[in-house]
């Protein structure tokens, strides 16, 4: 059983592997990943070490057949599986040779997927550090640290196709990096319950005050 600290939610794994949550479910349902790379107890979780493998499986679909990709995953998983005590090697001191598989005439390197997973993991950690949930600020709605700007509203603006320049104009103080991290946070941490209607700023909108106004009670 993978160590709990190394397990990611499906949404977190999708962000790190640069795939969709549906893809993450697929690698479990179709047994593309060896069982030791995921847990089904108390909800589905994916081992951190599996993210480069999952990214490779879907992004290499145009170059290799599913059988070839599945075989390469099984071969490589013997090196980095959670039960080999090298589960996090790809995050620390791995080399391109560690991610190269030779199968007869076929030689494939997954090094790009390992480094990509490391980069996206670091960005996810940065996004989490940027966000704060305080009951005294918008009732605990996730906001950018030091502001009252809702993270999910900014992510919704990006999803709606608004250019970063327009979003920056609506939310002074945010830069492109913060906006990008907001989308990562929203993808890895979907809001619970019924999704609320996204608030997207009008073209001429500009945030001029963050003063909290008490809600008036019903008569």
N, C-alpha and C positions, 0 to 999 in steps of 0.2 A: 504494500500500500504506500503510495507517495506520501512524503511528509506534508502535513497540512500547510506549512509555511510556503511550500513550493507550488501550491495549487492556485489556479486562477479561475475566476468565473468564466462562463462562456463569452461574455461581452469583453472582459479583459483579454482573454486569449485571442479573440478576434482582432482586437486592436494591435496586440504585439505581433501576431502572425500576418497582419495586413490582409485579412480575409473577412468574410461575413460570419455572423453567428450561425446562420444556416449551414455554412461550410463546416464549422466546428461540430455541430450536431451530426453532420454527415460522416465525419471521420470516426465518430463513435458508433453510429448506427450501422455503418457498413464495415466496421472492424478494420478500417484502414490503419489505425494506430494499434499497436499491441496494448493489451489491457492494462499493463503496468503504467501506462502513460496517462491514465485518467481514473477518476473515481466517480461512482454513482451514488455514494452514500450521502444522504442529506442534500441532494441536488448535484447536478453534473458539474464536475470540475476537471480542468485540463492541467497536466503538469507543465510547468514553465519550460522544461527542456524539450517539450514536444512542439513548441511554436515554430522553430525553423523547419521542422519536418512538415508541418501542416502548410506553411507558406510555400514550401517547395512543391508539395503535391498539387496545389491548385494553380500556382503561377507557371508551372512547367507543363501544363496540360497540352499545350499546342506542340510541344517538342517531343514528348514521350507518351507512350500509352499508359493507361491506368495500371496495367500489369507491371510494366517496367518501373513506374514510380512506386508502386507498392513494394516491389522487391527491394529497391534501393532504400526505402524507409526501414524495412525489416533489417537489412544489413547494417545500416548506420545506427539503428536503435540499440544494437548490441554493444556499441561503444559508449553511448551517452545515456542509456536508460537509467531511470531512477534507482534501479537495484545494482548499479555498477559503481556507485559512489563517485560518479563523474557527472552527475546530472546538471550541475551548473558550470561545468568546465567551459562551455561555449561563452560564458559571460566573463571569464577571468583570463585564462591563459591559452585558449585554443589557438591553433594555427590552421592555415588553409588545408594542410595535409590531413588534419584530423577530420575534415569534412569532405574528403575526396573518396569516392567509392569506385573501385574497379571490378567490373563484372564481365569477364571475357573481353570482348572488343570494346565494350562500353565503359567510358570513364566520365563520371559526373561529379562536379563540385557543388556542394551546398553552402559554401563559405559565404556567399552573398546573402543567403537567407539567414544565416547565423548572425552576421553583423547587422543586418536590417532589424532583426528581432531585438538585438541589444539596444540599438538606437531608439526604437519605438518604445521599449521598456523604460528607457531613461526619460523619454518625453512624457510617458504616462505618469511617472513619478513626479516630474516637474509640474504637470497639470494638477495632480492631487495636492501638491504643496501650495499651489496658487489659489486653491479654493478653500473657503471656510464656511461652515454651517453653524450659525449662532442663533439660538431661539429669539434673541433680542433684535435680530436683523431680518426683516421680512419673514418672521415666523420660522426661521431655520432654513429658508430657501438657500441653496448653494449660491454664493456670491464670490466675486473676485476679492481676494484679501485686501482689506483697507478701503473697500468701496461698498456700495449698495447695489452694484450692477449684477443682475441675475445671470449666472453662467449659461443656463439653458436658453435664455432669451437670445443671447449672442450666438450660441450654436444654432438656434433655429433660424436666425437671420442668415447665417452662412448656408444652411441647408436650403433656404429659400432662394439662394442665388444672388444675394445682395453683395456687391463688391466691398472689399475691405475698407476702401476709402469712405464709403457711405456709412459703414458701421462705426468707423473711428469718429466720424463727424457726429454721430448720435451719442456716442459714449466717449467723451473726452477722457484722456488718460490711458486708454487702451491702445496698444500697438499691435502690429500684425502678429507678433509672436503670441501675445495673450489671446488673440482671437483664434489663432490656430490651436492653441492648447485647450481652449474652451470646447472645440469640436471633439478633441481627443477625450476630454473628461466626459462629455455627454455620451459619446459612443461606448466608453468603458463603464459608465455608471448611469444606465438608463433611469429616468425618473420612475418612482414607484406609483402604482395606482393608475387611474385614468389620465392619460396625457392631457395637459391643459393646452388651450389654444395658444400657439406661439405668438409672441408679441414682436412684430417686425416694425422698425421705425420708418416713418414716412421720409421721402427724399429730403425734406427741409427740416427734419427733426434734429434738435440739439439738446442734450441734457444740460440743464443750467442749474439744477439744484438736486441734492440728495436728501433733503429734509424729510424726516419721517412724520407723517400726519396721522393722528389717531383716527380710527374708523368710528364713524358716528353710529350709535346704536339705533335699533328700530324703535319707532314710536309706539 
